[in-house]
Amino acid sequence: MTTDPATQPIESIDDLSPDKALTRKTPWTLKQNIARTIWMTFGRVAWAFLPPFRTALIRIFGGKVGKNCVFSSSVEVTIPWNVTIGNNVRVRQGSIIYSLGPIAIGDNCVLDARSHLCAGTHDMSDPSFPLVRMPITLGDRCFVGIDSYIAPGVELGDDCRVWPRASVYKSFPKGTAIAGNPARPFDPTQLRDQEQQAVIHEIERQREIRLGVTEG
């Protein structure tokens, strides 16, 4: 009985040396590679210069997009046929929908500027680093803040709020407010109280500086 070397565990760092690494094979079929090439060339040009047809472009390449969706010109959709997007979705400038695996976005969601949904990674325990495509799912009315990162395999329930610059590595149930790196649930009212106190403190500090200058 033969043993597949790709399934064997790595026992030492020497197993990761280039001369022992397995030949890496493309996970894409010939048809998919041709479609990717067309998407990354002609599709990108059409995306940049034909804003009214961005939704149609995703559909032409096999993706599913609902009504009244808006995509900024700098949005990157890596593999359009792996994308399912609901109605009234807004994807703002610089956002990345890295859809190596399936990405599903519910109705009335917002991906704020430079947010990153990453549905693909590599198996770092395998010398050939095979592609691992894990789905991402956002429920209805989710908000993903500026510079936030959603990792492979994450599922967020309806009405989740991801605070700016959060890094989300696990799933959360509906209605969860999430912040931090790694992201954790929190009470937004507490954050508002902290922000208000910080503003009050800054106003008082600036007032003391002005008074000090005047008195001097």
C-alpha positions in Angstrom: 0.0 0.0 0.0 1.5 3.4 -1.0 1.4 6.4 1.2 0.6 9.8 0.0 3.4 12.1 1.2 1.1 15.1 1.3 -0.8 13.5 4.2 2.2 12.8 6.4 2.9 15.1 9.4 5.9 17.3 9.4 8.4 16.0 12.0 11.1 18.6 11.8 12.0 21.9 10.2 14.1 20.0 7.6 10.8 18.7 6.2 10.1 22.2 5.0 13.3 22.6 3.0 13.0 23.4 -0.7 14.5 20.2 -1.8 11.9 18.2 0.1 8.9 20.4 -0.8 6.3 18.8 -3.0 5.5 20.2 -6.4 2.6 22.7 -6.0 -0.3 22.1 -8.3 -2.8 24.7 -9.3 -6.2 24.3 -7.7 -7.9 25.9 -10.7 -9.2 24.1 -13.8 -8.2 25.3 -17.3 -11.6 26.9 -17.8 -11.3 28.7 -14.4 -7.8 30.0 -15.3 -9.0 31.3 -18.6 -12.0 33.0 -16.8 -9.7 34.5 -14.2 -7.4 35.9 -16.9 -10.3 37.6 -18.7 -11.6 38.9 -15.4 -8.2 40.3 -14.3 -7.7 42.0 -17.6 -10.8 43.1 -19.6 -13.0 42.7 -16.5 -10.9 45.1 -14.5 -10.9 47.7 -17.2 -14.7 47.5 -17.6 -15.0 47.7 -13.8 -13.0 50.9 -13.6 -14.7 52.7 -16.5 -18.2 51.4 -16.5 -19.6 52.0 -13.0 -23.3 51.3 -13.9 -22.3 47.8 -15.1 -20.3 46.6 -12.1 -23.1 44.5 -10.8 -23.7 43.1 -14.2 -20.0 42.2 -14.6 -20.1 40.1 -11.5 -23.2 38.3 -12.8 -21.7 37.7 -16.2 -18.7 36.0 -14.5 -21.1 33.7 -12.5 -21.6 35.6 -9.3 -25.0 36.4 -7.8 -25.8 40.0 -6.9 -29.1 41.4 -5.7 -30.7 44.8 -6.5 -29.5 48.3 -5.7 -25.9 47.3 -4.9 -23.1 49.8 -5.1 -19.3 49.1 -5.5 -16.5 51.6 -5.5 -14.2 51.6 -8.4 -11.2 50.5 -6.2 -13.1 47.5 -4.8 -11.3 44.1 -5.6 -13.4 41.0 -6.3 -10.9 38.2 -6.7 -13.1 35.4 -8.0 -16.6 36.7 -9.0 -18.3 33.3 -9.4 -17.6 32.6 -5.7 -19.6 35.6 -4.6 -23.3 35.8 -3.5 -24.5 39.3 -2.5 -27.9 40.3 -1.4 -29.9 43.5 -2.0 -28.9 47.1 -1.0 -25.2 46.3 -0.3 -22.6 49.0 -0.2 -18.9 48.1 -0.8 -16.7 51.1 -0.3 -13.3 52.2 -1.6 -10.4 49.9 -1.3 -12.3 47.0 0.0 -11.2 43.5 -0.9 -13.6 40.6 -1.4 -10.9 37.9 -1.6 -13.3 35.2 -2.8 -10.9 32.2 -3.3 -13.7 30.4 -1.4 -17.4 31.2 -1.3 -18.4 34.6 0.2 -22.0 35.3 1.0 -23.1 38.8 2.0 -26.7 39.3 3.2 -29.1 42.2 2.4 -28.4 45.8 3.5 -24.8 45.2 4.5 -22.0 47.7 4.4 -18.3 47.0 3.8 -16.6 50.2 4.8 -13.4 51.5 3.3 -10.4 49.0 3.0 -12.3 46.2 4.7 -11.0 42.8 3.8 -13.0 39.5 3.5 -10.5 36.7 3.0 -11.9 33.4 2.1 -8.6 31.7 1.3 -5.4 30.6 3.0 -2.8 27.9 2.8 -2.1 24.8 4.9 1.2 25.8 6.5 1.7 22.3 7.9 2.1 20.9 4.4 5.4 21.5 2.4 3.4 22.2 -0.7 1.2 24.8 1.0 -2.1 23.8 -0.7 -4.8 26.3 -1.0 -7.5 26.1 1.6 -10.8 27.7 0.6 -13.1 28.3 3.6 -16.4 30.2 3.2 -17.3 33.5 4.8 -20.9 34.4 5.5 -22.3 37.7 6.6 -26.0 37.9 7.7 -28.4 40.7 6.9 -27.7 44.3 8.0 -24.1 43.6 9.0 -21.6 46.5 9.1 -17.8 45.9 8.6 -15.8 48.9 9.7 -12.8 50.6 8.1 -9.7 48.5 7.8 -11.4 45.4 9.3 -10.3 41.9 8.5 -12.7 38.9 8.3 -10.8 35.6 8.3 -11.5 32.4 6.4 -14.4 30.3 7.8 -16.0 33.2 9.7 -19.8 33.5 9.9 -21.5 36.6 11.3 -25.2 36.5 12.2 -27.7 39.2 11.3 -27.1 42.8 12.6 -23.4 42.2 13.6 -21.2 45.3 13.9 -17.5 45.1 13.3 -15.7 48.1 14.7 -12.9 49.7 12.6 -9.6 47.8 12.4 -11.0 44.7 14.1 -9.6 41.3 13.0 -12.3 38.7 13.2 -11.0 35.1 13.4 -14.1 33.3 14.7 -17.8 33.4 14.2 -20.3 35.4 16.2 -24.1 35.2 16.7 -26.6 37.8 15.5 -26.6 41.3 17.0 -22.9 41.1 18.2 -20.7 44.2 18.4 -17.1 43.2 17.8 -13.9 45.1 18.2 -10.1 44.5 18.7 -7.4 42.1 17.5 -8.3 39.4 17.9 -11.9 40.6 17.8 -14.1 40.1 20.9 -17.7 41.0 21.7 -18.2 44.2 23.7 -20.9 46.6 24.9 -21.0 49.6 22.6 -22.6 51.8 25.3 -19.4 51.4 27.4 -17.3 52.5 24.5 -19.5 55.6 23.9 -19.1 56.5 27.6 -15.3 56.2 27.3 -15.3 58.3 24.1 -17.4 61.0 25.8 -15.0 61.1 28.8 -12.0 61.3 26.4 -13.6 64.2 24.6 -14.4 66.0 27.8 -10.9 65.4 29.1 -9.4 66.9 25.8 -11.7 69.9 26.0 -10.6 70.6 29.6 -6.9 70.1 28.6 -7.2 72.5 25.7 -9.0 75.1 27.9 -6.2 74.9 30.5 -3.6 75.5 27.8 -5.5 78.5 26.5 -6.0 79.9 30.0 -2.3 79.4 30.7 -1.3 81.3 27.6 -3.7 84.1 28.4 -2.6 84.5 32.0 1.1 84.4 30.9 
